Amino acid sequence: QVQLVESGGGLVQAGGSLRLSCAASGRTFTRYVMAWFRQAPGKEREFVAAIARTWSGGNTYYADFVKGRITISRDNAKNTVYLQMNSLKPEDTAVYYCAAREGSAYTDYNVYTYWGQGTQVTVSS
């Protein structure tokens, strides 16, 4: 069982930056692929980024709409995954969720086992 707690959301002006954090409980953090998804009002939850397990290469994956603006990273010593978001746009406004699963990284939210409660990101124009 893994519990995920996100933090770092807030209100920021367009062009600004935020760093989201997701702290995981337990001692098996390194077993999990970690990912970020987001959901805007009235829209389906969508993939943002994922990072593979370190021992399998730690590869990162990004949605096309965030490439170059967002970086996912993990600190296994702190059981934490981060989402650094730069050059934010109003359309990035959403609740951002952290997710975890064992196995490979996927963009489909249905295959992720564990979820955090979400953190709100609001980008004003």
Residue pairs with C-beta under 8 A, 6 or more apart in sequence:
1 26
1 114
2 24
2 25
2 26
2 28
2 29
2 32
2 100
2 113
2 114
3 24
3 25
3 26
3 114
4 22
4 23
4 24
4 25
4 98
4 99
4 100
4 114
4 115
4 116
5 22
5 23
5 116
5 117
6 20
6 21
6 22
6 96
6 97
6 98
6 116
6 117
6 118
6 119
7 20
7 21
7 22
7 23
7 119
8 18
8 19
8 20
8 21
8 119
9 18
9 20
9 96
9 119
9 120
9 121
10 18
10 120
10 121
10 122
11 122
11 123
11 124
12 18
12 88
12 121
12 122
12 123
12 124
13 123
13 124
14 88
14 89
14 90
14 123
14 124
14 125
15 87
15 88
16 88
16 123
17 84
17 85
17 86
17 87
17 88
18 85
18 88
18 121
19 82
19 83
19 84
19 85
20 36
20 82
20 83
20 85
20 96
20 98
20 119
20 121
21 80
21 81
21 82
22 34
22 36
22 80
22 81
22 82
22 83
22 98
22 116
23 78
23 79
23 80
24 32
24 34
24 79
24 80
24 81
24 100
25 79
26 79
29 76
29 79
30 53
30 54
30 55
30 76
31 53
31 102
32 53
32 100
32 101
32 102
32 114
33 50
33 51
33 52
33 53
33 100
33 101
33 102
33 103
33 104
33 105
33 106
34 50
34 51
34 72
34 74
34 81
34 98
34 99
34 100
35 47
35 48
35 49
35 50
35 51
35 72
35 98
35 99
35 100
35 101
35 105
35 112
36 48
36 49
36 50
36 72
36 81
36 83
36 96
36 97
36 98
36 99
37 45
37 46
37 47
37 48
37 96
37 97
37 99
37 109
37 112
38 45
38 46
38 48
38 92
38 94
38 95
38 96
38 97
38 121
39 45
39 46
39 94
39 95
39 97
39 118
40 93
40 94
40 95
43 94
45 97
45 109
46 63
46 109
47 63
47 107
47 108
47 109
48 62
48 63
48 66
48 70
48 83
48 96
49 60
49 61
49 62
49 63
49 66
49 70
49 71
49 72
49 83
50 60
50 61
50 72
50 105
50 106
50 107
51 58
51 59
51 60
51 61
51 72
51 73
51 74
51 81
51 105
52 58
52 59
52 60
52 61
52 104
52 105
54 74
54 76
58 74
59 105
60 71
60 72
60 73
61 105
61 107
62 70
62 72
63 107
66 85
69 85
69 86
69 87
69 88
70 83
70 84
70 85
70 86
71 82
71 83
71 84
72 81
72 82
72 83
72 84
73 81
73 82
73 84
74 80
74 81
74 82
75 81
75 82
81 98
83 96
85 92
85 121
88 121
88 123
89 123
90 123
90 124
90 125
91 123
92 121
92 123
93 121
93 122
93 123
94 120
94 121
95 118
95 119
95 120
95 121
96 118
96 119
96 120
96 121
97 115
97 116
97 117
97 118
98 115
98 116
99 109
99 112
99 113
99 114
99 115
99 116
100 112
100 113
100 114
101 111
101 112
101 113
101 114
102 113
106 112
